[in-house]
Amino acid sequence: MATAYESGVFQTPVRQASPRAERVRALALRGAQLGWFLILALFTRYYVFGDTNYHEDELLFFTIGQRMHEGALPYVDVWDRKPPGLFLLYYLIAGISRAVLAYQMVAALFAALTAFVIALIAERLGWARGGLIAGSLYLATMLEFGGAGGQAAVFFNLFVAAAALLVIAKTPDLRAGRVPVGVVLA
């Protein structure tokens, strides 16, 4: 590329990336972030994989999911105070595998996705470089609260973070006095 001599200084013209190249670059960055969060989620939880004694609640949820495959109904045949969506999730996981590792891997996936959404929230709020840090801190600190396994919050946090992201994304509409349907659902 040719340089231009202007005001006694050589300047190299800056090439503008095409919109397509920018989209590809942004997608690659998102993929790298998600990959990092998946690796970190697995790394921070590896010590509980296969452990049936990590926390008694998640083993109960998984047992309820397994019993549902045998025809048992939550709140009728088996009881816990958690919402039905949690039992449905464990029912789906038990349909794939009856191994404890199955729900622990799904929980790690949910934790990684939550960290990714947290990074998107940080970016939306103007802290793009801090998004990776925020998501990583989420994964690291939830271990202190029993979040290495399949506790209910590990699964529900993804939906709460996604709802927060949706509300943040619709802030201009909210400031203009409009309440989009997505915000009501969030």
C-alpha positions as CSV (number, residue, x, y, z in Angstrom):
1,M,0.0,0.0,0.0
2,A,1.4,3.4,-0.9
3,T,2.0,6.0,1.7
4,A,1.4,9.7,1.5
5,Y,3.8,12.3,2.6
6,E,1.8,15.0,4.3
7,S,3.1,17.7,6.6
8,G,6.5,16.1,6.7
9,V,5.1,12.8,8.1
10,F,4.5,9.6,6.2
11,Q,1.0,8.4,6.6
12,T,-0.4,5.0,5.6
13,P,-4.0,5.2,4.5
14,V,-6.3,3.2,6.7
15,R,-8.4,0.6,4.9
16,Q,-12.0,0.5,5.9
17,A,-13.3,-3.0,6.5
18,S,-16.3,-4.0,4.5
19,P,-19.6,-4.4,6.5
20,R,-19.4,-8.2,5.8
21,A,-15.9,-8.4,7.2
22,E,-17.0,-6.5,10.3
23,R,-19.8,-8.9,10.8
24,V,-17.5,-11.9,10.4
25,R,-15.1,-10.3,12.9
26,A,-17.8,-9.6,15.4
27,L,-19.1,-13.2,15.1
28,A,-15.6,-14.6,15.6
29,L,-15.2,-12.5,18.7
30,R,-18.6,-13.7,20.1
31,G,-17.5,-17.3,19.3
32,A,-14.2,-16.8,21.1
33,Q,-16.0,-15.4,24.1
34,L,-18.4,-18.2,24.3
35,G,-15.6,-20.7,23.8
36,W,-13.7,-19.1,26.7
37,F,-16.8,-19.3,29.0
38,L,-17.4,-23.0,28.1
39,I,-13.8,-23.9,28.9
40,L,-13.9,-21.9,32.1
41,A,-17.2,-23.4,33.2
42,L,-15.8,-27.0,32.6
43,F,-12.5,-26.2,34.3
44,T,-14.1,-24.7,37.4
45,R,-16.6,-27.6,37.8
46,Y,-14.5,-30.6,36.9
47,Y,-14.0,-31.6,40.5
48,V,-17.7,-32.3,41.0
49,F,-18.4,-34.2,37.8
50,G,-19.9,-37.5,38.7
51,D,-20.1,-36.7,42.4
52,T,-23.6,-37.7,43.6
53,N,-23.0,-36.1,47.0
54,Y,-22.1,-32.6,45.9
55,H,-25.6,-31.3,46.8
56,E,-28.7,-33.2,47.8
57,D,-31.2,-30.9,46.1
58,E,-29.9,-31.5,42.5
59,L,-29.9,-35.2,43.1
60,L,-33.6,-35.0,44.2
61,F,-34.4,-32.9,41.0
62,F,-32.7,-35.5,38.9
63,T,-34.5,-38.4,40.7
64,I,-37.8,-36.6,40.1
65,G,-36.9,-36.2,36.4
66,Q,-36.2,-39.9,36.2
67,R,-39.4,-40.9,38.0
68,M,-41.4,-38.7,35.6
69,H,-40.2,-41.0,32.8
70,E,-41.7,-43.9,34.8
71,G,-45.1,-42.0,34.9
72,A,-44.8,-40.1,38.2
73,L,-46.2,-36.6,38.4
74,P,-44.5,-33.8,40.2
75,Y,-46.5,-32.5,43.2
76,V,-48.6,-35.7,43.1
77,D,-46.3,-38.7,43.3
78,V,-43.1,-36.8,44.1
79,W,-42.8,-33.6,46.0
80,D,-40.5,-30.6,46.2
81,R,-41.3,-26.9,46.4
82,K,-39.5,-25.9,43.2
83,P,-41.3,-24.7,40.0
84,P,-42.4,-27.2,37.4
85,G,-39.9,-25.8,34.8
86,L,-37.0,-27.2,36.8
87,F,-38.6,-30.6,36.9
88,L,-39.3,-30.4,33.1
89,L,-35.6,-29.6,32.5
90,Y,-34.4,-32.5,34.6
91,Y,-37.0,-34.7,32.9
92,L,-35.4,-33.8,29.5
93,I,-31.9,-34.4,30.8
94,A,-33.0,-37.8,32.3
95,G,-34.4,-38.7,28.9
96,I,-30.9,-38.3,27.4
97,S,-29.0,-40.1,30.2
98,R,-29.5,-41.3,33.7
99,A,-25.9,-40.5,34.7
100,V,-25.3,-37.7,37.2
101,L,-22.7,-36.4,34.8
102,A,-25.5,-35.5,32.3
103,Y,-27.2,-32.9,34.5
104,Q,-23.8,-31.6,35.6
105,M,-22.7,-31.0,32.0
106,V,-26.0,-29.3,31.1
107,A,-25.5,-27.1,34.2
108,A,-22.0,-26.2,33.1
109,L,-23.5,-25.3,29.7
110,F,-26.1,-23.1,31.3
111,A,-23.5,-21.4,33.5
112,A,-21.3,-20.7,30.4
113,L,-24.3,-19.2,28.5
114,T,-25.2,-17.1,31.5
115,A,-21.6,-15.7,31.6
116,F,-21.9,-15.0,27.9
117,V,-25.1,-13.0,28.5
118,I,-23.4,-11.1,31.3
119,A,-20.7,-10.2,28.9
120,L,-23.3,-8.9,26.5
121,I,-24.9,-6.9,29.2
122,A,-21.6,-5.3,30.1
123,E,-21.0,-4.5,26.5
124,R,-24.5,-2.9,26.2
125,L,-23.7,-0.8,29.3
126,G,-20.5,0.5,27.7
127,W,-18.0,-1.8,29.3
128,A,-17.1,-4.0,26.3
129,R,-13.6,-4.9,27.6
130,G,-15.0,-5.8,31.0
131,G,-17.5,-8.2,29.6
132,L,-15.1,-11.1,29.6
133,I,-14.0,-10.2,33.1
134,A,-17.6,-9.9,34.4
135,G,-18.6,-13.3,32.9
136,S,-15.5,-15.0,34.2
137,L,-16.1,-13.6,37.7
138,Y,-19.7,-14.9,37.6
139,L,-18.4,-18.4,36.8
140,A,-15.7,-18.2,39.5
141,T,-17.8,-16.7,42.3
142,M,-20.9,-18.9,41.9
143,L,-18.7,-21.8,43.2
144,E,-18.8,-20.1,46.6
145,F,-22.5,-20.5,46.7
146,G,-22.9,-24.1,45.7
147,G,-23.1,-23.4,42.0
148,A,-20.7,-26.0,40.7
149,G,-23.5,-28.6,40.2
150,G,-27.1,-28.4,39.0
151,Q,-28.7,-26.2,41.6
152,A,-31.8,-24.4,40.5
153,A,-30.2,-21.0,40.3
154,V,-27.6,-22.3,37.8
155,F,-30.4,-22.9,35.4
156,F,-32.6,-19.9,36.3
157,N,-29.8,-17.3,36.2
158,L,-29.6,-17.7,32.4
159,F,-33.3,-16.6,32.0
160,V,-32.9,-13.8,34.5
161,A,-29.8,-12.5,32.7
162,A,-31.5,-12.8,29.3
163,A,-34.5,-10.8,30.6
164,A,-32.2,-8.1,31.9
165,L,-30.4,-8.0,28.6
166,L,-33.7,-7.6,26.8
167,V,-34.8,-4.8,29.0
168,I,-31.4,-3.0,28.6
169,A,-31.6,-3.4,24.8
170,K,-35.1,-1.8,24.8
171,T,-34.0,1.2,27.0
172,P,-34.6,3.7,24.1
173,D,-38.2,2.5,23.7
174,L,-38.8,2.7,27.5
175,R,-37.4,6.2,27.7
176,A,-39.7,7.2,24.8
177,G,-42.7,5.9,26.8
178,R,-43.2,2.7,24.8
179,V,-43.2,-0.7,26.4
180,P,-42.4,-3.4,23.9
181,V,-43.9,-6.8,24.2
182,G,-40.5,-8.4,24.9
183,V,-40.0,-6.2,27.9
184,V,-43.4,-7.2,29.3
185,L,-42.4,-10.9,28.9
186,A,-39.0,-10.3,30.4
